[in-house]
Amino acid sequence: MALTNHKFLLAARPVGMPKPSDWTYAEEPVAEPKESELLVQLLYISLDPAMRGWINDVRSYVPPVGIGELMRALGLGIVTASRNPHFAVGDHVSGVFGVQEYALTDGKGVRKVDPRIAPLPKHLSVLGMTGMTAYFGLLDTGQPKPGETVVVSAAAGAVGAIVGQIAKIKNCRAVGIAGGPDKCRYIVDELGFDAAIDYKSENVRQALRDHSPKGIDVYFDNVGGTILEAALANLARGARVVICGAISQYCSTGPTAGPSNYMSLLTNRAMMKGMLVMDYFDRYPQAGAEMAAWMAAGKLKSREDIVEGLATFPETLLKLFKGENFGKLMLKVG
């Protein structure tokens, strides 16, 4: 029986928050794989803040998604047909497959995942790009030392939650900034953070001073804007600031709000550095094995926010920018 693929194409470049008319929901017959190709049936699609940047027509670390092109997204699925000797029917794989039900690929950038190690959604969260971002961003860029104070913003989010737990594993003090009492309770009571700051109800700058009286040694930034400024105002000497994301700015229609107090980096002899997880692709197996061991030992937990149905993509994506997701956001296809 012939298969039909449903997919989302970019119809227009959004201004501010993406809206339904910015997407085209299309369908097409599913083609058979050619020599060296494989066909993947998508089971889960990762929704990430970076997707908002991918649809801006600006210079970045990857080319922007073109008008009329398939929306870029990470995904996880099962191989249903293969003419590639490295992949067999029944293999579970992850890669950049796009927002669609079926993907034809030549296998480049595709990696196998083992569902025996952890449930499949975990391979898009703690054992996927999310976890890798936290692992390499904190350990390679932040370089925390035992006894230091690590502060992370969007601490109940996909990356931030992992950052704080790894900080605890490395014998650091972990302070998380999150929105609302439920998220703050979650990172302290369930994930083991030492303290939580509710940016919706607290003065973040003062709260950071209270929870890190000797200053912040490592600040892992996922939000930018005023939260980044508050962290820069409370740095310890020799601090490291990891720039991972700036979700507070992604849908802004005005100029990007940058830190006005960047001279804190000078006075505190601090460093601020950006990181991209794709630079560490060849080290994923090593990081994945270590994090899987931490999970097996009960030291590392993750929470997935799974929404069913490919057709919900335009509305579900907005949860990221409204702060409505609780954990790693993804679509369950089908």
WOMO-V926452 format. One record per pair of residues at least 6 apart in sequence whose ideal C-beta (glycine too) atoms are under 6 Angstrom apart, sorted by the first residue. I is the first residue (numbers start at 1). GAP is how many residues later the second one is. If there is no record, write none. Layout:
I GAP
I GAP
//
This chain:
2 27
3 27
4 23
5 23
5 25
5 95
5 96
5 97
6 21
6 95
6 304
7 19
7 63
7 93
8 15
8 17
8 63
8 91
8 305
9 15
9 17
9 59
10 45
10 55
10 57
10 59
10 61
11 11
11 12
11 13
12 10
13 44
14 8
16 235
16 237
17 234
20 294
23 291
30 72
33 6
33 48
33 50
33 71
35 48
36 48
36 70
37 46
37 67
37 69
38 41
38 44
38 46
38 49
39 41
39 42
39 65
40 37
40 39
40 63
41 36
41 37
41 39
41 61
42 33
42 35
42 55
42 59
42 291
43 33
43 34
43 290
44 32
44 77
44 80
44 286
44 288
45 28
45 30
45 54
45 286
46 28
46 78
46 284
47 270
47 282
47 283
49 196
49 198
49 271
52 198
54 11
54 18
55 10
57 7
61 215
65 7
70 28
71 28
73 25
73 26
74 22
74 55
75 22
76 18
76 47
76 48
78 14
79 8
79 10
79 12
82 7
84 23
86 21
91 21
92 21
92 23
93 17
93 19
94 17
94 19
94 29
95 14
95 15
97 6
99 214
101 232
113 10
117 175
118 9
121 183
124 206
125 177
125 179
125 203
126 36
126 176
127 161
129 148
130 28
130 29
130 198
131 31
131 160
132 145
132 152
132 155
133 26
133 144
134 25
134 28
134 29
135 152
136 144
137 105
137 107
137 138
138 25
138 28
141 101
141 132
141 134
142 76
142 98
142 100
144 6
144 23
144 26
144 28
144 74
146 25
148 24
148 69
149 24
149 63
149 67
149 68
150 17
150 22
150 24
150 68
151 24
151 65
151 68
152 8
152 11
152 12
152 24
152 68
153 24
153 68
153 69
153 70
153 74
154 6
154 68
154 69
155 9
155 21
155 22
155 23
155 32
156 22
156 27
156 30
156 31
158 170
159 63
160 62
161 30
163 57
164 10
164 12
164 29
165 26
165 135
167 7
168 6
168 24
169 130
173 21
174 19
174 20
175 20
175 36
176 11
176 17
176 20
177 20
177 22
178 6
178 18
179 20
179 21
179 144
180 20
184 12
184 14
187 6
187 9
188 8
195 16
197 7
197 10
204 26
205 25
205 28
208 22
208 26
209 25
215 20
215 21
216 18
216 19
216 20
216 23
217 19
217 22
218 22
219 12
219 22
220 22
221 7
221 22
222 22
222 23
223 24
223 25
224 22
224 24
224 25
225 23
225 24
225 32
228 31
229 30
229 32
232 27
232 29
232 32
233 28
235 29
235 33
235 35
237 31
237 32
238 31
239 29
239 31
240 31
241 31
243 31
249 7
251 70
265 7
294 6
303 24
304 23
304 24
305 20
305 21
305 22
305 24
306 24
306 26
307 9
307 24
308 24
310 23
319 6
319 10
320 9
//
